[in-house]
Amino acid sequence: MPAHKEPIAIRSLTELFSGGRFRRRNNVKIPEITDIDFVVYEVVTGFLLLIQHKWLVPPETVDESSANDEHLAIGIRQAIDSRKYVIEHPEFLRQRLDLDDSAAISRIEATVVCRGFEHTGFFDDKGIPMIMEVAFRELVQNSENLPTLWSKLALDQTGTQQQRKLSILSDQYILPNMSSLSRHLGGWNPDAESRLQII
């Protein structure tokens, strides 16, 4: 994430998890592995959520669209690596969050939150929930605790995967906005009557 944008992203996440219910830490470095953009621990439930925040740029070309996917793929890899490390070394974040020895860590999960443009979807998300920041904010505001939030994130991920699978059942599909597709594919302008096979 560009240095000048990081404080904005962190401030936005901090506002979502304000108050004594939570312990928060941003920009946590895991030596020789990765860093965690934002960590939030809920005191009552013991749920620990690791958040990788990615700031995307609206693509004007195929290369820029691919760059967004690569950026998100890095976030997914970071989420997987950080979660694995914290599960194997629970004291690592316990110390950084100033948790007492008696404070339970009931579950550790990770997600990728992105601001900007959505990815094209042509890569494996490896089961890590990815969500736009505006949608993430709404889920947080409508969840009573972190376990409930996680259930919604996981359900959204499953629903997205099911939607992709269901699209295979459709023989043909007419895109409703061909000019939008043209813009995202760097100027390619198929005939408006073209039918595209969904795979």
N, C-alpha and C positions, 0 to 999 in steps of 0.2 A: 504494500500500500504506500503511495506517495507520502512523504513525511508531512506535508502541509495538510493532508486529508485525515491523517490518523487521529489527531485530537478531536475532530468532528465526529468520527465514527465512534470513538471511545466515549465521548460525552453522550452520544445518543443511546448507547448501550447502558451506560451508568444511570441515566434517567429512568430507564425501564426497570432497573432493579435497585431502586433507592430504598432507604430506610433500614431499620434494624433487623428486618427479616433475613437480610442477605449479607454475606461477606463477599467482597469483590476484589479483583486484582487484574490489572491489564499489563500487557506486554511482558508475559512471563517467559523467560528464556530457559529452554531445556538444553544444556550444553551438548554440542555436537549432534543434536537431533533436529530440533525445530524451535519455534516459539509459539506461544498461545496468545492470541490477540486479547482475549477477555475471558476471565474465569468468574463464575458466580456460584456460590454455595448457599443453599437455603438451610438455615439453622434448624428449623422445626423438622423438616423431612430428611435432612442429611444428603439431599440430592446435589450432585456436583455437575455443572454443565460447562463444557469447554467450547468457546465460540471462536471460529476463524471468520474474520470479516474481510470481504473482498469488495473493492470499489471498481465497478466495470464502466467501460466507455461505450456509448452507443456506436455500433460498427457501421462504417460506410462501405467497407469492402469485405470480401471473403476472408482476407488475411486478418483483418481486425476482428471479425467474428470468431475466427479460429484462435486468435490471441485471448479472447475472453474465455473460451473453453479451456485453454491451457492455464489461464489464471485460476479458474475454478478448480481445475484438476490438481493444481498445487495446493489449494485450500483443502481439498478432500484428503490428499496425502498427509498434510499437516495434521488434520483432524484425527486421522487413523493413527499416526505415529504418536501424537501427544496423548491420546486416550490410552493407547497401549502402555506407554511409559508410566502414566499416572496410576493406572491399575496395578502395574507391577511395583511401583514405588509410591504408595499412598502417603508416606510422610513428606514427600516432596512438596505437595501443595498444602498439606496440613501446616507446615512451618510458614509458608508464604501467606497463608490466610489467617495466621495467628489463632489456629483452632486448638482448644484444649485437648488433652489426651482422651478425655471422656466424650468428645464430640464425635458422633457416629458419621461415617460416610457410607450411606446406604446404596448409592449407585453413582456410576460415572459414565457420562455420555458426551458426545461431541456433535456439533452441527456447523454448517457453513451458512453465514448470513451475507447476502450481497446487496449492494446498492447500485443502481444503474440499470443496465440492460440485462435481460435474461440470456442464458446460454442457448445454443442451438439444440442441445440434447443429444448430440452424436458421440457421447462418450459414456463410459461406465462410471456411475456415481458410487459404486461399491457399497451401497446401502447407507451412506452418510446423508442425512437429510440436508437438502439445500433449500433455502427460502429467501425470497426478496425481503428486504428490511421492513418495508411497509406492512407486508403480511405478517412478518414475525412480531412486529409491534402489536398488531391486532390480536394475535394469538396470546401474547403475554398478558395483555389487558383483559382478556376473557378467560384466563386460566387462574384457578385459585391457588395453585402451587406449581413447583417445577415438575413433579411427576405428571400432573395433568397436562402441562405444556408439552412435555416429552411425548406423551401419548398422542397428542394432536399432531406433533411433528412427524412421528412415526407413521400415523395413519395417513397423513398427507403424502408421505413418501410412497406408501403402499398403493394409495389411490393413483398416483402418477404412473407407477409401474403398471398397474392394471389397465390404465387408460392407453398406455403404449401398446400393451398386448391386445386390447380390444380393437385397436386401429388396424391390426393385421387382418381382422375378419372382414374389413371393408375392402371390396374389390377396387373401387375408384373413389376419388375425392376431389371435389372442385374447390380450389382455394377461394375464399371470399374476397381477398384483397391482394390481387396480383401485383399492384404497384408496391405494396409493402414487401412482398417477396423479392421483387426486383431490387429494391433498395438494400435489402439484407444480403443479397447475393452479388453485390458489387456491380449492378447495372444490367444483369441478365433480365431480359423482358420477354417471357414466354407469351404465346397467344392466350388471350383471356379465356378461351374455350378449352384450353389444354386440360387434360385429366392426368393427375399424377398418382402413381402407385404409392401407397403408404407401406413402408417396410420398417 
